[in-house]
Amino acid sequence: MAYWLMKSEPDVFSIDDLAARPKQTEPWNGVRNYQVRNMFRDQFEIGDEAFFYHSNAKVPGIYGVMKVASKAYPDPTQFDPKSEYYDPKATPEAPRWLLVDVKFVRKLAAPVTLATLRAHEPNLKGLALLAPGTRLSVVPVRPTHWRYILGLEGR
C-alpha cells in the first residue's frame, strides 16, 4: 500500500463534501498536471490511503483520510466543452487526463494544520508538501511520515 496527500480547495470540494456523497465516493477530477496524471496511471492502487488536505483555506491542513477506490481512468471533464476542465486537444480515443475515485474513510478529530506540520518539520524531513516550491496537488507520503502525521491528530 502507498500513501498520498491530495489537495483540494475546501470552497470547491472539501472533506465534508466527500463524506456527503453517495457511497462517500467521488472522482478526483480536474487534475491538469502530467506528473500527477502519471502517478494516477502508474503508482496509484485501489486501497492506497490519502490525506485530504484543504489548500487555499483560512487554516490549510490535513482534515481527513480517504482511500483510492478505483484504478485510473479518463477524466470525463476533459471532453465537456462546458466544463472548466475542458481540454480541446483531448479525445475519447486519445484522452490526456486521468482521475481516480476516492472514498471517505474519516475526518480527523482535529486538523493537522500546515503550521503544525512545519513545527514538526525536523521529523518530517523529505515530506514533499513542506519542500520549497512544491505546487503539485498530489504528492506521495512515506509510511513513516504517514504514521507520524496521524500521531499529531488532535494536538
C-alpha positions in Angstrom: 0.0 0.0 0.0 1.1 3.5 -0.8 0.2 6.8 0.9 -0.6 10.1 -0.7 -1.6 13.6 0.2 -4.2 15.1 -2.1 -5.1 18.8 -2.1 -8.4 20.5 -2.7 -9.7 24.0 -2.0 -12.5 23.5 0.5 -14.8 26.0 -1.2 -14.5 23.8 -4.3 -14.6 20.4 -2.7 -14.0 19.6 1.0 -13.7 16.5 3.2 -17.3 17.2 4.3 -18.4 17.2 0.6 -16.8 13.8 0.2 -18.5 12.4 3.3 -21.8 13.6 2.0 -21.5 12.0 -1.5 -23.5 8.8 -2.3 -21.4 5.8 -1.1 -19.0 8.5 0.2 -17.1 8.2 -3.1 -16.2 10.8 -5.7 -14.0 11.0 -8.8 -10.9 13.2 -8.1 -11.3 15.2 -11.3 -9.8 18.3 -12.8 -6.1 17.4 -12.3 -4.2 19.0 -15.2 -0.6 18.1 -14.4 1.3 15.5 -16.3 3.3 14.4 -13.3 0.1 13.7 -11.3 -1.6 12.1 -14.2 1.4 9.7 -14.4 1.2 9.0 -10.7 -2.5 8.1 -11.1 -1.7 5.8 -14.0 1.5 4.2 -12.8 1.5 4.3 -9.0 -2.0 4.6 -7.6 -3.6 1.3 -6.5 -7.0 0.5 -5.1 -6.8 0.6 -1.3 -4.0 3.2 -1.1 -4.7 5.7 1.5 -4.5 9.5 1.2 -4.7 12.5 3.4 -7.4 15.0 2.4 -5.6 18.4 2.5 -7.5 21.7 2.4 -5.4 24.2 0.4 -6.0 27.9 0.0 -8.1 27.8 3.1 -8.2 30.1 6.1 -6.4 27.3 8.0 -4.7 25.0 5.5 -4.0 21.5 6.6 -5.0 17.8 6.7 -8.6 17.4 7.5 -9.3 13.7 6.8 -8.3 10.4 5.4 -9.6 8.7 2.2 -8.9 5.6 0.2 -8.3 5.1 -3.5 -11.4 3.3 -4.8 -10.6 2.8 -8.5 -7.8 2.4 -11.0 -7.0 5.4 -13.1 -9.4 6.1 -15.9 -10.1 9.1 -18.3 -11.4 12.2 -16.7 -14.7 12.9 -18.5 -14.5 16.6 -17.8 -11.7 16.9 -20.4 -14.3 16.1 -23.1 -17.0 18.5 -21.9 -16.8 22.0 -23.6 -19.0 23.4 -20.7 -16.5 22.2 -18.0 -13.8 24.4 -16.6 -11.5 21.4 -17.1 -12.3 21.0 -20.8 -9.3 20.2 -23.0 -9.9 20.7 -26.7 -6.9 18.5 -27.5 -8.3 15.5 -25.6 -10.5 13.0 -27.4 -12.2 9.8 -26.1 -9.8 7.9 -28.4 -6.7 9.7 -27.0 -7.5 11.1 -23.6 -4.9 13.3 -22.0 -6.1 13.4 -18.4 -6.9 10.7 -15.8 -8.5 10.5 -12.4 -9.1 8.0 -9.7 -12.1 7.6 -7.5 -11.6 8.3 -3.8 -13.7 7.0 -0.8 -14.1 8.8 2.5 -12.6 7.0 5.5 -12.8 9.6 8.3 -12.4 13.2 9.3 -9.6 13.8 11.7 -10.6 14.6 15.3 -8.8 18.0 14.7 -7.0 19.1 11.6 -3.2 18.7 11.4 -2.5 22.3 10.2 0.2 23.4 7.9 1.7 25.3 10.8 1.7 22.1 12.9 3.4 20.2 10.1 6.0 23.0 9.8 6.6 22.9 13.5 7.4 19.2 13.2 9.5 19.6 10.1 12.6 18.0 11.5 10.6 14.8 12.0 9.1 15.1 8.5 12.3 15.7 6.5 11.6 14.8 2.9 7.8 15.4 3.1 7.1 16.9 -0.4 4.4 19.2 0.9 6.9 21.1 3.0 9.6 21.3 0.3 10.1 24.8 -1.1 8.4 25.3 -4.5 6.2 22.2 -4.3 3.0 23.1 -6.1 1.7 19.6 -7.0 -1.9 18.9 -5.9 -1.0 15.2 -5.2 2.3 14.1 -3.5 3.5 10.8 -2.1 3.8 10.4 1.6 6.3 8.0 3.1 4.9 5.4 5.6 7.0 6.8 8.4 5.6 10.3 7.7 2.0 8.9 7.5 2.3 7.4 10.9 3.9 10.5 12.4 1.3 12.8 11.0 -1.5 10.6 12.3 0.2 10.9 15.7 -0.2 14.7 15.5 -4.0 14.4 15.2 -5.8 16.4 17.8 -2.7 18.3 19.0 
